[in-house]
Amino acid sequence: MHTILSIRELSRSGKILCEYDYIDIEDKKSHQYKGVFVPEKHATEVKNLINEKLLREKDERNKALMKYAGIAKGDIGERSIQELKRESAVKGR
């Protein structure tokens, strides 16, 4: 079960935190979504999911940057762009 509460409602009643699996927090005046509250029983699972997602995103960024790592180190030497393209095409087969 879940519910939507304002920060004010959440701060007034601490026992409401135990009644729900998660609580959406919303600004009641502007109806702007502020976040989610997860009780202790689900906190570890949520933290693990977020950490896994952040690691995947970091790995994807690193893989994208690794294409250019040889250029930064000077590993391409005096080869032209055409030679590099031929080499990458041969490696891709």
C-alpha positions as CSV (number, residue, x, y, z in Angstrom):
1,M,0.0,0.0,0.0
2,H,1.1,3.6,-0.5
3,T,-0.3,7.0,0.0
4,I,0.5,10.6,-0.9
5,L,1.2,13.1,1.9
6,S,2.6,16.5,2.3
7,I,5.8,17.1,4.3
8,R,3.6,18.8,7.0
9,E,1.4,15.7,7.3
10,L,4.3,13.5,7.4
11,S,6.0,15.4,10.2
12,R,2.8,15.6,12.3
13,S,2.2,11.8,12.5
14,G,5.2,9.5,12.9
15,K,3.1,6.4,13.2
16,I,1.8,6.8,9.7
17,L,5.3,5.7,8.5
18,C,4.7,2.2,9.6
19,E,1.3,1.8,7.9
20,Y,2.5,2.0,4.3
21,D,5.1,0.3,2.0
22,Y,6.1,3.7,0.6
23,I,4.8,7.3,0.8
24,D,4.9,9.7,-2.1
25,I,5.7,13.2,-0.8
26,E,4.0,16.1,-2.6
27,D,3.7,19.8,-2.1
28,K,0.0,20.3,-1.5
29,K,-0.1,23.9,-2.8
30,S,1.7,23.4,-6.1
31,H,1.1,19.7,-6.4
32,Q,4.8,19.3,-7.2
33,Y,6.2,15.9,-6.6
34,K,9.0,16.1,-4.0
35,G,10.1,12.5,-3.5
36,V,9.3,9.2,-1.9
37,F,9.7,7.9,1.7
38,V,10.6,4.3,2.1
39,P,10.3,2.6,5.5
40,E,13.1,0.7,7.1
41,K,11.9,-2.7,6.0
42,H,12.4,-1.7,2.3
43,A,15.3,0.7,2.7
44,T,18.1,-1.8,2.0
45,E,16.5,-3.1,-1.1
46,V,15.9,0.4,-2.5
47,K,19.5,1.4,-1.7
48,N,20.9,-1.7,-3.5
49,L,18.7,-1.0,-6.6
50,I,19.9,2.6,-6.7
51,N,23.5,1.7,-6.3
52,E,23.3,-0.9,-9.1
53,K,21.7,1.6,-11.4
54,L,24.4,4.2,-10.6
55,L,27.2,1.6,-11.2
56,R,25.6,0.7,-14.6
57,E,25.4,4.3,-15.7
58,K,29.0,4.9,-14.6
59,D,30.2,1.8,-16.6
60,E,28.3,3.0,-19.7
61,R,29.9,6.4,-19.4
62,N,33.4,4.9,-19.0
63,K,32.9,2.5,-21.9
64,A,31.9,5.5,-24.1
65,L,35.0,7.4,-23.0
66,M,37.4,4.4,-23.5
67,K,36.9,4.7,-27.3
68,Y,39.0,7.9,-27.0
69,A,41.5,6.8,-24.4
70,G,44.1,5.8,-27.1
71,I,43.9,9.2,-28.7
72,A,44.6,10.9,-25.3
73,K,47.6,8.7,-24.7
74,G,49.0,9.2,-28.1
75,D,48.7,5.5,-29.1
76,I,47.5,6.3,-32.6
77,G,50.9,7.6,-33.6
78,E,51.1,9.1,-37.1
79,R,48.2,7.1,-38.6
80,S,45.5,9.0,-40.5
81,I,41.8,8.8,-39.8
82,Q,41.4,6.6,-42.9
83,E,43.9,4.1,-41.5
84,L,42.2,4.1,-38.1
85,K,38.8,3.5,-39.7
86,R,40.2,0.6,-41.7
87,E,41.7,-1.0,-38.6
88,S,38.5,-0.6,-36.6
89,A,36.5,-2.2,-39.5
90,V,38.9,-5.2,-39.6
91,K,38.7,-5.6,-35.8
92,G,34.9,-5.4,-36.0
93,R,34.6,-8.5,-38.3
